[in-house]
C-alpha cells in the first residue's frame, strides 16, 4: 500500500522530526507528503524541507508545501489545491498547536480548539483517508491526581493553564469523531531532546531547571525547590516519534488513545538531584519552599534572568501517575521502548551545555 501524508505544524521541530521518522520507517510506501504551513513560514519551510530531502533520499517532487492556516475555515486552502488532496491523502497528522504554558487564553483557544475543529471538518473532503493522527497531551488530565488511564478524558477536572484546557477541549472534538473517522490519539508526556544525541529545538519544560542551574551555579549551595514528591513525566523525542510512526500505520492503532509517557517515572526531587549532579557535579542541599519559588518567578525581572516560566512550577505539585498500559501492549514486538531517564541524562546535558548561549533555542519569557 502507498501512503500520502498531510501534516500540520511544519516546519516545527516535532513535525520536522516526525517526517524524518516516517521516511526512515516507511520510505518504500510513501507516495507523497503534503506540508501545511503559514504564509510567514515559507522561507523556513523551504530550508527545512531541503535539509530533510538531502538526508532522506526522497525527491523534491514527493513533497508539496501547502500555504494555509488551521484557524481558517477549510484551512484557508485555495479550491484548486483541494483536488489532488481529496484523492491522494491517506493519513493526516495534526500537530499544529500552541504549546506554551503561559499562552494567553484567546490565542490558545483560537489555535488549539478552533484550529482542531477546522481540521476535523476538513477531513470530510478526503475520499481515501485511512487514519487521522491527532497530537494531544497527557496533561489533558489537568489537576487530576492518582492513576490517569488512556481511556479517560472527561472527569470534571480543572486545569493549571490555558494550554492544558484548550488541548482538553480540542481532544473532546477529536474523540467525538472517532466512531466515524479512523483515528489515533497520541498523548505524550513532556517531550525532551533525543535520547542519544540530546538534540532539541527549544529549551523549555525540564530545561528550565538547567537554565536555573546555569544562573545559580555561583552559589555555594544549590537547594531543592519544593518537596518534589510529584512524578515528572519527561520522554525523549525519539521514543515519541518512533511510537507514533508505528501506531499511525499499524492496524492496531486505529481507534485508540495512547499515553506516550514514561512507564517508570522519577519524582521531581530525583530529577532535580540527577540534573544538578550531571550539570554541576554537586548535590542539592536544603530546600526552598515551592511557594517562595513561584512568588519569585512572578517577578518579571527574576524570571527573565533565570529564563524560567512560573507556570512550570505547577508541575511540581500535582500527584498524577500516567498509566500507559495500552501503549506498552500495542508496541510489544516493535522494539520501541521508552528508555530510563537516567540513561538519557548525559546527552541531554551535553547538548544543553553546547547550545545554552544560542538565543534561538530559548523561548521568550514575558
Phi, psi and omega in degrees: 000141177259145183243144169234121185260144171238120189234128173262160177095359176282143008263035178299162185300315184295313180295317180297318180290324179295320178301314179300319181293316180296321177296316179301319186273331191227023188307318183295339184256357183275120177269316183202152176230119176260134183239115179275124181226158173283151180305323183291347184257009187301313183296312179296322179297318180296318180295315180295318180296320179300320178295319180296315181297318180298328181275332195266332182089010173266173179253160180298333181293342180273002180235144172226123173274124183248121179279127180191194184199118183294341181279358179252149178300138183068016182061017178068022183275142174290146186302322182292341177286337190284329186303307179293328181294320182305318186265335189265323189293126178250333183223128177249124177250113181258100181249343184297128180190166170264119185258357185290128180295335183260015184296138176296154186300313186294321179292316180299318182292317183298315183278308188285321183266300180297323178297318178292322177300318180294320178295315178305313182293324182294332182301334181295344178282345189268126184271344184231033181291123178260330181200140173248118181250115184249129177269108175260215176205149176300338187274016166294350176286346177060230183268011177300145177239169183087199181284129179247123186255155185295331182277357183265148173212294183277102180229021179069023185287155169260173189228153181279335186199172183289333176301306180302313185296316183287330175291325175297312180297322179293319180294327175303316179298321180290316181295332177295341181260356191294337179283336184249343180238127178296111193233144169234124180253124181254122176244091178285159164286204177283119186277131176241191186292171180304138186296331185256326181257340183079357186300134173210161182266340181211149181261087175229191179058237182296337181291341174301325179294323177292323175301316180294317178299319179299319182284328186260007185295344178286343182290146178291335180227133174256118183273163165285151177252109184073182180285331175065032182275348178287152176287143174252115186255090183244127184235140180291148185299324183293326175296314181298318183289316180297317180294319178298314180302320180288309186288335180289332184257320183295138179304333183298337184279348185292131176075018185245157172242132185235127166277108172267074185239171180283119181290342180226068185286155175266161173286158182298324179293325178293319179296318179296321179297314181296318180296318182294319178294318182289321186274321185247351183069025181226157175261140175297149177222143180075184184207134173258127180304143181298325179299321179289322178297313180295320180298319180293324180284349174284344178274118188306314183298323182289312182292329177290323178291317180283343183057054180214140179273138178299327183297335181295334182291340179296338182277002173272352194243341183266122185267080181249141175239118186267105178290130181235035184300319181296316179297314181297320180296313185283346176267357179302134180086356182266349186064022177255117183223149175278118182289156175297136183307318184298335180281348180254357187294316181302305178301322180298311183290321179297317179296316179301314182299321182289332187239013184296337180265005178273104185298335182292341181266353178260134179283155181286124178262121182263000000 
